[in-house]
Amino acid sequence: MVSGIIGVPLGSIAAQKLRVRNPRADPLICAFGLLASTPLMFAAAIMAQYNTSACFVLIFFAELFLNLNWSIVADILLVRKLFCLVESILLARKHILIDILFDNFLEI
């Protein structure tokens, strides 16, 4: 959840800053996020049997890199507007609420 709160605005800010230099910055940031998260998830799966704390740290950074895509993908798919970051945050909030409700449902 914290990785989403950090990753979504970080992706939006990175896209805005890099779009000045490179007009194709959006797909490059998305590709970087996906390529960076893949080895971290693999390492977390391997590390799970040896060190739980390291596993959670790796999962946090992998999800952080995955969450870089949220605001950018919303910006690519939707019409480019100033409220794209707000749209992706609302989408992330909806998924967070669904995760919380689903976890509570499983405990019943």
N, CA and C of each residue as an Amber inpcrd file, in Angstrom:
protein
   324
   0.8240000  -1.1750000   0.0000000   0.0000000   0.0000000   0.0000000
   0.8780000   1.2520000   0.0000000   1.9220000   1.2700000   0.7980000
   2.8210000   2.4160000   0.8360000   3.5630000   2.5380000  -0.4920000
   3.8850000   1.4060000  -1.1010000   4.5760000   1.4680000  -2.3910000
   3.6920000   2.1030000  -3.4590000   2.3960000   1.9130000  -3.3540000
   1.4760000   2.5610000  -4.2870000   1.3600000   4.0540000  -4.0400000
   1.3440000   4.4300000  -2.7670000   1.2500000   5.8470000  -2.4190000
   2.4990000   6.5980000  -2.8840000   3.6400000   5.9270000  -2.8660000
   4.8870000   6.5490000  -3.3140000   5.0520000   6.3990000  -4.8310000
   4.7420000   5.2340000  -5.3580000   5.0260000   4.9280000  -6.7550000
   4.1770000   5.6780000  -7.7650000   2.8920000   5.8600000  -7.4760000
   2.0040000   6.5360000  -8.4320000   2.4310000   7.9880000  -8.6530000
   2.5860000   8.7930000  -7.5910000   3.0520000  10.1670000  -7.8510000
   4.4740000  10.2220000  -8.4150000   5.3260000   9.2870000  -8.0050000
   6.6910000   9.2630000  -8.5120000   6.7090000   9.0230000 -10.0210000
   5.8700000   8.1250000 -10.4980000   5.7750000   7.8790000 -11.9350000
   5.2540000   9.0880000 -12.6850000   4.2810000   9.7610000 -12.1160000
   3.7240000  10.9540000 -12.7550000   4.7480000  12.0810000 -12.8140000
   5.4490000  12.2900000 -11.7210000   6.4590000  13.3500000 -11.6810000
   7.6050000  13.0360000 -12.6390000   8.0380000  11.7770000 -12.6550000
   9.1270000  11.3920000 -13.5660000   8.7100000  11.5900000 -15.0200000
   7.4690000  11.2460000 -15.3420000   6.9950000  11.4150000 -16.7200000
   6.9400000  12.8930000 -17.1020000   6.4700000  13.7290000 -16.1910000
   6.3950000  15.1600000 -16.4930000   7.7770000  15.7600000 -16.6780000
   8.7260000  15.3700000 -15.8510000  10.0820000  15.9220000 -15.9440000
  10.8080000  15.4260000 -17.2000000  10.6590000  14.1340000 -17.5170000
  11.3900000  13.5710000 -18.6450000  10.7160000  13.8520000 -19.9870000
   9.4320000  14.1720000 -19.9820000   8.7180000  14.4720000 -21.2240000
   9.2610000  15.7330000 -21.8930000   9.8770000  16.6080000 -21.1110000
  10.4660000  17.8240000 -21.6730000  11.6410000  17.4660000 -22.5850000
  12.4610000  16.5180000 -22.1650000  13.6380000  16.1150000 -22.9420000
  13.3200000  15.0900000 -24.0200000  12.4040000  14.1830000 -23.7090000
  12.0970000  13.0970000 -24.6290000  10.5840000  12.9450000 -24.7170000
   9.9780000  13.1680000 -25.8770000   8.5180000  13.0440000 -25.9790000
   8.0140000  11.6090000 -25.8030000   8.9050000  10.6340000 -25.9070000
   8.5070000   9.2300000 -25.7010000   8.8710000   8.7410000 -24.2980000
   8.8770000   9.6280000 -23.3410000   9.2820000   9.2620000 -21.9810000
   8.2710000   8.3370000 -21.3040000   6.9900000   8.4730000 -21.6360000
   5.9650000   7.6540000 -20.9750000   6.2000000   6.1540000 -21.1540000
   6.3090000   5.6580000 -22.3880000   6.5440000   4.2180000 -22.5200000
   7.9070000   3.7760000 -21.9860000   8.8830000   4.6740000 -22.0190000
  10.1950000   4.3070000 -21.4850000  10.1500000   4.1270000 -19.9680000
   9.4180000   4.9800000 -19.2760000   9.2760000   4.8380000 -17.8190000
   8.4950000   3.5750000 -17.4840000   7.4480000   3.3020000 -18.2650000
   6.6890000   2.0640000 -18.0390000   7.5670000   0.8350000 -18.2480000
   8.3480000   0.8580000 -19.3090000   9.2450000  -0.2790000 -19.5760000
  10.2770000  -0.4240000 -18.4710000  10.8380000   0.7020000 -18.0140000
  11.8130000   0.6400000 -16.9280000  11.1780000   0.0540000 -15.6700000
   9.9590000   0.4880000 -15.3400000   9.2830000  -0.0250000 -14.1480000
   9.0390000  -1.5200000 -14.2220000   8.5980000  -1.9910000 -15.3850000
   8.3400000  -3.4230000 -15.5400000   9.6310000  -4.2350000 -15.5290000
  10.6510000  -3.7260000 -16.2230000  11.9220000  -4.4610000 -16.2680000
  12.6450000  -4.4510000 -14.9200000  12.4710000  -3.3890000 -14.1480000
  13.1190000  -3.3370000 -12.8350000  12.3910000  -4.2010000 -11.8150000
  11.0760000  -4.3330000 -11.9620000  10.3220000  -5.0990000 -10.9680000
  10.4630000  -6.6090000 -11.1450000  10.7010000  -7.0490000 -12.3650000
  10.7610000  -8.4910000 -12.6240000  11.8800000  -9.1980000 -11.8520000
  13.1260000  -8.7440000 -11.9180000  14.1680000  -9.4500000 -11.1470000
  13.9700000  -9.3150000  -9.6400000  13.3600000  -8.2020000  -9.2150000
  13.1250000  -8.0420000  -7.7770000  12.0770000  -9.0430000  -7.2850000
  11.0360000  -9.2700000  -8.0690000  10.0320000 -10.2770000  -7.6930000
  10.6370000 -11.6760000  -7.6880000  11.4680000 -11.9500000  -8.6700000
  12.1280000 -13.2600000  -8.7130000  13.0360000 -13.4350000  -7.4980000
  13.8030000 -12.3980000  -7.1840000  14.6890000 -12.4760000  -6.0180000
  13.8910000 -12.6190000  -4.7280000  12.7320000 -11.9640000  -4.6650000
  11.8870000 -12.0910000  -3.4700000  11.3530000 -13.5100000  -3.3240000
  11.0120000 -14.1320000  -4.4440000  10.5270000 -15.5180000  -4.3810000
  11.6260000 -16.4540000  -3.9110000  12.8440000 -16.2230000  -4.3490000
  13.9740000 -17.0570000  -3.9170000  14.3180000 -16.7700000  -2.4590000
  14.2890000 -15.4850000  -2.0950000  14.7040000 -15.0570000  -0.7540000
  13.6810000 -15.4420000   0.3240000  12.4620000 -15.7760000  -0.0640000
  11.4010000 -16.0480000   0.9070000  11.7560000 -17.1940000   1.8590000
  12.4670000 -18.1760000   1.3780000  12.7820000 -19.3180000   2.2420000
  13.9930000 -19.0710000   3.1300000  14.7530000 -18.0050000   2.8380000
  15.9590000 -17.7320000   3.6220000  15.7970000 -16.5780000   4.6050000
  15.2120000 -15.4820000   4.1480000  15.1350000 -14.2880000   4.9800000
  13.8250000 -13.5630000   4.6730000  12.8990000 -13.6030000   5.5930000
  11.5810000 -13.0170000   5.3720000  11.6460000 -11.4940000   5.2580000
  12.4540000 -10.8600000   6.0630000  12.5500000  -9.3970000   6.0250000
  13.0830000  -8.9200000   4.6780000  14.1140000  -9.5760000   4.1770000
  14.6540000  -9.2140000   2.8710000  13.6290000  -9.4600000   1.7680000
  12.8480000 -10.5020000   1.9340000  11.7970000 -10.7990000   0.9640000
  10.7820000  -9.6560000   0.9020000  10.3590000  -9.1500000   2.0750000
   9.3920000  -8.0520000   2.0990000   9.9780000  -6.7700000   1.5270000
  11.2510000  -6.5260000   1.7700000  11.9070000  -5.3340000   1.2050000
  11.9550000  -5.4340000  -0.3200000  12.2930000  -6.5970000  -0.8420000
  12.3350000  -6.7900000  -2.2870000  10.9470000  -6.6550000  -2.9050000
   9.9420000  -7.1850000  -2.2320000   8.5690000  -7.0540000  -2.7310000
   8.1440000  -5.5900000  -2.7230000   8.5230000  -4.8440000  -1.6870000
   8.1850000  -3.4290000  -1.6270000   8.7490000  -2.6760000  -2.8280000
  10.0390000  -2.8970000  -3.1250000  10.6460000  -2.1780000  -4.2460000
  10.1030000  -2.6660000  -5.5880000   9.7940000  -3.9440000  -5.6950000
   9.2010000  -4.4550000  -6.9300000   7.8340000  -3.8110000  -7.1680000
   7.0190000  -3.7050000  -6.1160000   5.7180000  -3.0640000  -6.2660000
   5.8620000  -1.5680000  -6.5070000   6.8690000  -0.9560000  -5.9300000
   7.1250000   0.4590000  -6.1830000   7.3820000   0.6870000  -7.6730000
   8.2270000  -0.1520000  -8.2790000   8.5030000  -0.0140000  -9.7070000
   7.2770000  -0.3420000 -10.5520000   6.4660000  -1.2950000 -10.1020000
   5.2370000  -1.5910000 -10.8400000   4.2520000  -0.4260000 -10.7660000
   4.1950000   0.2430000  -9.6300000   3.2520000   1.3460000  -9.4620000
   3.6680000   2.6100000 -10.2010000   4.8840000   2.6490000 -10.7330000
   5.2680000   3.7690000 -11.5810000   4.3610000   3.8690000 -12.8090000
   3.7910000   2.7500000 -13.2260000   3.0020000   2.6860000 -14.4500000
   1.5950000   3.2510000 -14.3120000   1.0380000   3.3010000 -13.1140000
  -0.3770000   3.6130000 -12.9530000  -0.7750000   4.9420000 -13.5780000
  -0.1530000   6.0090000 -13.1690000  -0.5580000   7.3150000 -13.6830000
  -0.1850000   7.4790000 -15.1420000   0.9030000   6.8580000 -15.5680000
   1.3340000   6.9830000 -16.9620000   0.3930000   6.2320000 -17.8860000
   0.0070000   5.0260000 -17.5110000  -0.9220000   4.2540000 -18.3330000
  -2.2730000   4.9510000 -18.3900000  -2.7150000   5.4980000 -17.2810000
  -3.9700000   6.2570000 -17.2990000  -3.8290000   7.4680000 -18.2050000
  -2.6700000   8.0890000 -18.2120000  -2.4270000   9.2440000 -19.0720000
  -2.3640000   8.8310000 -20.5390000  -1.7890000   7.6750000 -20.8340000
  -1.6980000   7.2060000 -22.2160000  -3.0830000   6.8020000 -22.7320000
  -3.8350000   6.0650000 -21.9270000  -5.1220000   5.5410000 -22.3790000
  -6.2200000   6.5960000 -22.3850000  -6.2170000   7.4530000 -21.4060000
  -7.2170000   8.5100000 -21.3510000  -6.7090000   9.7090000 -22.1310000
  -7.5840000  10.6310000 -22.3610000  -7.1550000  11.8670000 -23.0070000
  -6.2440000  12.5930000 -22.0350000  -5.1480000  13.1310000 -22.5370000
  -4.1860000  13.7970000 -21.6510000  -4.8370000  15.0140000 -21.0180000
  -5.0180000  14.9320000 -19.7120000  -5.5940000  16.0320000 -18.9560000
  -4.7640000  16.2590000 -17.7110000  -5.0010000  17.3490000 -17.0570000
  -4.2710000  17.6470000 -15.8290000  -4.6770000  16.7360000 -14.6830000
  -5.8570000  16.1220000 -14.7830000  -6.3720000  15.3300000 -13.6750000
  -6.0380000  13.8540000 -13.8050000  -5.0740000  13.5260000 -14.6280000
  -4.7150000  12.1270000 -14.8310000  -4.1320000  11.5170000 -13.5570000
  -3.3430000  12.2740000 -12.8360000  -2.7810000  11.7830000 -11.5850000
  -3.8970000  11.4940000 -10.5840000  -4.8790000  12.3810000 -10.5250000
  -6.0060000  12.1820000  -9.6090000  -6.7830000  10.9270000 -10.0020000
  -6.9680000  10.7210000 -11.3000000  -7.6760000   9.5310000 -11.7780000
  -6.9520000   8.2520000 -11.3580000  -5.6360000   8.2360000 -11.5030000
  -4.8960000   7.0290000 -11.1450000  -4.8690000   6.8200000  -9.6350000
  -4.8370000   7.9050000  -8.8690000  -4.8770000   7.7640000  -7.4090000
  -6.2320000   7.2240000  -6.9790000  -7.3060000   7.7080000  -7.6060000
  -8.6270000   7.1760000  -7.2830000  -8.7400000   5.7030000  -7.6530000
  -8.1460000   5.3290000  -8.7730000  -8.1460000   3.9260000  -9.1700000
  -7.3530000   3.0790000  -8.1810000  -6.2120000   3.5970000  -7.7400000
  -5.4180000   2.8840000  -6.7470000  -6.1780000   2.7680000  -5.4290000
  -6.8750000   3.8390000  -5.0470000  -7.6610000   3.8070000  -3.8040000
  -8.7590000   2.7540000  -3.8920000  -9.3880000   2.6630000  -5.0640000
 -10.4380000   1.6640000  -5.2420000  -9.8640000   0.2580000  -5.0790000
  -8.6970000   0.0210000  -5.6660000  -8.0830000  -1.3010000  -5.5360000
  -7.6580000  -1.5780000  -4.0920000  -7.1860000  -0.5660000  -3.3960000
  -6.8070000  -0.7340000  -1.9930000  -8.0320000  -1.1020000  -1.1580000
  -9.1360000  -0.3960000  -1.3870000 -10.3560000  -0.7000000  -0.6360000
 -10.8600000  -2.1020000  -0.9500000 -10.7820000  -2.4890000  -2.2030000
 -11.2050000  -3.8440000  -2.5640000 -10.3130000  -4.8730000  -1.8810000
  -9.0010000  -4.6190000  -1.8340000  -8.0840000  -5.5380000  -1.1570000
  -8.4070000  -5.6500000   0.3240000  -8.7030000  -4.5170000   0.9670000
  -9.0280000  -4.5290000   2.3930000 -10.3200000  -5.2950000   2.6340000
 -11.3420000  -5.0230000   1.8390000 -12.6220000  -5.7160000   1.9950000
 -12.4750000  -7.1980000   1.7170000 -11.6690000  -7.5430000   0.7030000
 -11.4920000  -8.9390000   0.3540000 -10.7440000  -9.6780000   1.4550000
  -9.7370000  -9.0310000   2.0370000  -9.0040000  -9.6490000   3.1430000
  -9.9170000  -9.8670000   4.3470000 -10.7610000  -8.8940000   4.6460000
 -11.6980000  -9.0500000   5.7550000 -12.7350000 -10.1100000   5.4650000
 -13.1370000 -10.2440000   4.2000000 -14.0910000 -11.2710000   3.8190000
 -13.4970000 -12.6600000   4.0020000 -12.2080000 -12.7980000   3.7020000
 -11.5600000 -14.0960000   3.8520000 -11.4080000 -14.5110000   5.3100000
 -11.3410000 -13.5280000   6.2060000 -11.2090000 -13.8450000   7.6240000
 -12.5060000 -14.3510000   8.2390000 -13.6120000 -14.1040000   7.5840000
 -14.9190000 -14.5160000   8.1400000 -15.0910000 -16.0010000   8.0540000
